[in-house]
Amino acid sequence: MKKIFVFISFVCAAFAVWAGEVKVFHTSDVHGYYFPTTVKGQTLGGFAALAGYLKTQKTPYLLLDSGDYTSGTYEAKKSKGAYSVDFINKLGYNAVTLGNHENDFKDEALLKNNAALKADLLVLNAEDRITKKYPEHIKPYEFYEVNGYKIAVIGVGKEFSTESKYIKIRKPRKLLKQAVLKVREKNPDAVILLIHDSAQDERHEDTYTTVKLVKGLGIDLVLGGHAHTIIQNKKVDNTVFAESGTALRGITEATLTFDDKTRKLTDIKTKYVLMDNSKIDLPSEIIAFATERLDKKMDIVVGKAKENISNLPGTKNNAVDSYLGDLFCDIIKQNTGADIAVINSGAIRGAGITAGNITNRIIEEVLPFQNKIMIVKADGKFVEKLVRKGLREKSSLFQYSGLKVKYSFKNNRAKIIDISVNGKPLNKTQIYTLAVPDFIAKGNSEGYLFKKIEDKTVFSDRFLADFFISHINENNEGILPPSDAERIIKVEK
């Protein structure tokens, strides 16, 4: 027995000598969620939780972010993203890249925030529109010495939702191929791609565009974002892919293992770590830092909800629409008089509204973007295609009022079984009026089909959140979810 113990001890000691590790922590799509939020009874997120978790680490590490850190909450909006930079600097991030929402507050704020970052701003595909070189404060990649290993990090940003007059975001494939070759000349022990793109492409179809982008390039680890999904340990060829969701509810912890004799990278494992405030020792310094930036007027009560109004897919009886999405669409349809109201599910954030008081913060969290409503005229053929393209196995990219659909889903494709508009079968030749958020109506993101539609006008200067506040005021006894859910029903076939 003693000999066995000695042998095991020798093997463990040998492994400790011959194997080295590098830890990499990753966030993405934080969207200004500096403070914790409650999700299904759990208090999750906040930079204090992240700081507390990082304090438990015994060895040096890399801390990286894939973009969309500046926009999404009231405090982020109030500071034009500056508070996001404050937290990135305070926690000592090594590098970040630019997401599509980094220019939501226009160029002056974008350039100011870029200059204030202490972290490296890595955007391989960024170009100064005037000089055609890398913009000030931006570089394509950087090398980091971590626990005795040289780690190369290349950054790829995404085209801004609001165009910049100064910074152009280019298509990355050719640039990335060239950059990997240059980086490999420096003999790094591992190459990481930090990118604001996802397992889902710009059209939100079920294809892994980051996989296509890096195929054959020899990148070891891809840390993505943009789609707010959680992906861990997806391996294609010799590349591992991971994504960290949104709102800092959790992070990716990647462990890179090396053979110390050969310095060869032998393994990469990633895991999603929930930022559960009840299980993390929250540093008082970071709590105070966050509290200084908290706007208390956001906790003013503006109304109440009589019942929970969920934003999660699945109302009842195998339907995939959400109660909150249905409610917002109803409000827009009633105010505009359109045949159909359409809201992209991504415009509505969070898990929903719980029964009880509704504060300014809750409104800001569920409707963070300043979307106006546009009236779009399109035929039934377009409507059918829009609906079909937006259907997924257990969700829909769009929510509706005035429209109901039944569909089946097989082999990663949706087939429409029945579709009606205001109780009548869809007429493919009839012209319908659609009330749509302007971001989608202009053809952005999953609204790409709207690019070809010319007949569209802005309904009013009011934002979607303004219509919702009016609805709350009109129902001072409390708002309710719609009684006629089940608008998008998946049929098992």
N, C-alpha and C positions, 0 to 999 in steps of 0.2 A: 504493500500500500504506500509505504514511504517513497519507494522508487518511482511509482507512478506519479506521486505528487511532485517530486523533483523534476521529472520529465515534463509534466504539464507546465511547471513554473518556467523551465528553460524555454519551451515553445512560446509562452506568452512574452517572455523577456525578448526573445528573438524577434517576435512580431513587432514589439514596441520599438526595436532598433531599426528594423527594415521597412516599416510602413509609416508614412507621414500623412497628415491630414490638413486640409484647408477648409474652413467654414465660410460659406457665403450666405448672407441673409438678404432677402429680396422683398420689396414692396412694389405695388403698382396701383394706379388709379385710386390714390388716396382721396382725391377730390376735396381737399380741405377739411376732412374729418379729423380735426385735431383732438377732439374730445370723444369719450366712449359713447356708444349708443346701445339701446336695449333691443335685442333680437331674440324672439321666442323665449323671453324671460332671462336671457343671459346678458350681462353687461360686457360688451366686446369693444376692443379697439382703443384708440386714443394713443398719442405719442408717449404718454407716461407708461402705458403698458409695454410698448415696444422698448423703451429705455430700460424698464425693469427687467425684461427678458434678456436684453443684451448684457446687462450687468452680471448675469449668471455665467457668462462665457469665460472659460479659463485661458483660452489662447487667442491670439490675434485673428481678426476676421475681416471680410469685405462686406460693406453695407451698400446696396445698390437699389435704385428705383427706376422703373421703366416709363415714367411720365404720367401726365394728367394729375399733377400734384397741386396745381394752383387754383382750380375752379370747381365749385360744387356746393359750397355752404355759404351762409351769410357772412361769416367772418372772413372767408376767403375772398368773397366779392367785395366786402368793405375795404379790405387791405389791398385789393387788386393783385392778390397772389403773394404779397410780401410776407405774410405770416407763414405761408408754406415754406418759403425760403428760410425764414427764421428757424423753423423746426428742423429742416434739413441740416442747417449749419449747427444747430445745438446738439443734435444726435451724432454728428460727425460722419455723415454719409461720405463714401469715397467717390461715387459717381452717380449721375442721373442722365436721362435722355429726355427729349422733348416729346410730349404727347400732343394730340390734336387740339386739346383745350388750353394749351399754354398761352395762346394769344387771344383768349376770350376778352381780355381787358385792353386789347389793342397794343400797338407797337411800343408806345412809351413805357407801359408797364412791363412788357415782355423784355425789352432791352435792359431796363432797370433791374428786374429780377435776375436775368442772366448774369449781370455784372456783380450782383450781391452774393451769388452762390460761392461758397467755399469748396463745395464738391466739384469735381471735374464734370463739365458739361460735354458729354460725348454724343456727337451727332454726325456720323460719317457722311450722311446725305444732306447736310445743310450747306447752303451757298449764299454768300452776300450778293444781292441782286445787282449791285453796282460794280464791285471789284471782281466778282466771279470766284473769289477765294473763300476760305472758311470765315464766317462772321466772327467778330470780336467775341472773346470769352468761350468760343466753341472749338473743339478739336475732335478728330475722328476716333481716336483710341488712346489708351494709356496702359502702362505696365505698373503692376503693384507687387511689391515683395511682401508675401504673407506667410508667416511661419516657415521662412526659409525657401519658399517657392516663388517663382516669377509667374504671375497671372496676368494675361493680356485681356483687357475688356474693350470691346468695340461697341459703339452706340449707334443705333438706327432710330431716327425719329419718324413721326407721321405728319402728313400734310395737315396744316392748321385748319380748324373749322372756320376761323375768321382769317382771311388772307393777310399776310404781313407784307408791308411795303419794302421791307429790308431783307428779310430772310426767306429764301426759297427752300422748300424741302423736295429733294429730287428722288426719283425712283432708285432704289438701293442696290439691285442685283449686281450690276456691273461694278459699281464702286466697292461693294462688299467683297467680291471675288479678288479685286486688286488689293484691298486692305489686308485680307487674310494672308496673301502671299508676302506682303511687306512685314506683317506681324510675325509670321513664322521664321523670317530671316533672323529675328532677334532671339530665337530659340526659347520661347516661353514654355513653361511646364504645362500650361493649360490655356485654352482660348475660350472666352465667354462672350456671347452676343447679348447685349442689353437692348431690347427692342420694344417700341410701342406698337406691337401688332400681336396677333393672337392665333390660336388654333382655328378661329373663324375669320373668314376674309371680310373685306369691306362691305360685301353684300350679305354678310352673315350666313353664308351657305356652309354646309358641313364639309369643308375642305380645309386642310391644314396648310395655310399659305406660308407660315414660317418654316414648315418642313420643306416646301418647294423652294423657298428662298435660299436655304442653306445647303440644299442637297449637293453632296460631292465637294463641299468646301473645307471639310475637316474641322469644323467648329465642335467643341466638346460639350458646351452647355448653352442652351438658349433660354433666357429669362424674359418672358413676354408679358403683354398686358392688353389693354384696349377693350376686350370683350367682357371683362369682369368675371371671367371663369376661373375655376380652380382646377389646375392640371398638375399632376405630380408623376414623375418617373415615366413619362412617355418617351420611349426610346425608338429612334429610327436610325438604322445603320449604327453608327457609333456616336450619335448625338442624342443628348438627353434634353427634353423640353419640360419647362415648368412655368406655371402662372399662378398668381397669388390673390385672385379675386379683387375685391374693392373695399374702400372705406376703412382700411387698416383693421378689419375684423380678424385677419390672420395674415401670416407671412410665410414665405417659403424659406426653409432652412436646407441648404444644399451642403453635402459633405463630399469633398473631392479627396480620394485616397490615392497615395503615390507609393511606389516602391522606392525607398530611400537610397538603395544602391544604384539603381538605374535612372532614378528620378522619373520613371515612366508613370503616367496616369493609369491606374488600374481599375478604378471604379468611381462612379458618381451616383449618389443616392439623394433624393430630395424628399422632403415631407412638409406638409402644411401644418403650421403651428397656430392654433387658435389663440388670439390675444384676449383671453378670459381674465378680466380684472380681478375676479375672486381667487385666482390661482397664481397671481404675479404680485410680487412686492413692488408697489408703485413708488418711485422716487419722489419725495416731497418737493425737490427742486424743480422737477419737470411739471408736477402738478401746479406749482405756483407760476411757472413760466406760461403754462396754458391758461390759467385763470386770468392772468393779466390781459389776455387777448379775447376773453369771453365777453360777448355783448349781452348784458342782462335783459335788455328790452326784448330780446328774442324769446324770452320765457313768459311774455305777457299773453294771457289767455284771450283768444278772439272768438271762441265758440266751443262746441262740444260735439262728440259723436255718441249716438245712442248705442251703437254696436261696433264691434271690430269690423274694419273694412280692409280686407287683405289685398296686398299687391302681388301675392304669389299666384302662379298659374294654377288653375283648378278651382272652379266655383262649386259645381256639384254635378253628379250624374255624368262623369267622364268628360266634362267640358274643360277647356284649357284657358279660357279667358279669366281675368282677375276682377274682383269686385271693384277695386279702386279704379282700374282702367275703364271698366264699364261706366262708373260714376262720372269720371272726367269727360268721357265721350258724350254721355247724356247731357251734361252741362253745356258742352260746346254745341251740340245739335240744337238744343232748346234756344240758345242765344243767337245762333246764326240762321236757323231755319233751313239748313242744308239737308239734302236727302240722306247723307251718310256722314258721320263724324269718324275720323280716323286719328288715332294717336299712336305713335311708335312706343312700344313697351319700354324702350330704353330712356324715354323722356321722363318716366316715372320711377323714382328711386326709393330704396328702402323696402322694408317688408310690409308696410301699410300703416294704417292709422288705428290705434287701439281705442276702445270705448273710454270715454272720459273727455277731459279738457283738450282742446286743440290750441296749441300755441303758435306764435309766429315761427318758431324754430321747426316745428313739425311741418308746417306748410312749405318752408324753405327746403327742408330735407326731402320731401316727396316730389316737389317741383322746383329743382334748383336752377333750371335754365330759363332764360328770358325768351320764351317762345311766343310769338304772335301767331294769330290764326289767319290762314289764307283760304280763300274760296277757289277751288279747282274744279273745272268742268271737264269730265272725261266720259267716254262711253263704257257700256257694260263689259265689253271685252277687256278693257284696261282694268276695271275693277276686279274682274275674275282673276286676271293674271297677278295683280297686286296681292290679293288674298292668298292665292295658291303659293306664290313665292315666299310668303311670310309664314307659312305653316310649318311647324316642327312636330316631332313625335309627341311631345308633352308640353308644348307651348306655342305661342304665336308672336311674331315680331311686331304685330299690330293689334290694337284693341278697337272695337267698333261700337257705334250706336246706329240703329237703323238697318243694320245688316246682320244676318245670321247665316252660319255655314255648318254643314256636316261634311266630314272628310275622313278618309282612311290614310294610313301611313305605312308604306311597305318599301323595303329596299332603299331606304333613305329618301323616299319621294312621297309627296302628298298628292292625293287624288281627291278632287272635290266631288262629293256625292250630290249635294243639294246646296243651293245658295239663294237667299231671298233678300229683297230690299223693302223694308216697311211692309212686310207681310205678303209681298207679291214676288213671283219668280224673277230672278235677274234677267233683264232684257239686254242682250249683248250689243244691240244697235242703239239703245236709248242713251241719251246724254244725262248724266247724273251730276249733281253738285256735291262736292266733297269738302268738308271743313277739316283742314289739316294744319298741324304746326308748321311754321314757315321753314324751319330747319330741314324738315323732310320734304316739303313741297318744292324746295329749291333743288332737290336732287341729291342731298347729302346722305352719306352712310347708307342705311337700308332703304332709303327713299330714292335710290338711283333711277327707278322707273319713271319718276316724276320729271326727270330732266327733259324728256321728249314732249311733255305737255306744255303748251304755250298759253292756254286760257286759264290764268290764275291771277288773283288780285288779293291784296291785304284787306282783311275784313275790318279791322280797327286797330288803334294804337295800344289796346289793352293786351296784357300778357295772359297766358293760360292761368297763372296763379291769381290774377285779378278776378277772373270769372269764378274761380273756386271760392275766393273770399266772399264775393257777393252771394254765392250759394249758401255759405255758412251763415251770413247775416240774415238771409231770407228764411232760414230754418233755425230760429233762435232756441228752439226746444231740443235741438240736436239733429245732426244729419244721419242718414241711413244708407246702407248699400242698396243698389237697385234690386227690385224684387223680381226682375225678369232676366236673371243671369242665364247661363247656358247658351251663350251666343256663338261659341266656337266649339263644336262637339266632335270629338274624335270617335269614330265608329270602328269597332273591332271587326275585321273581315279576314 
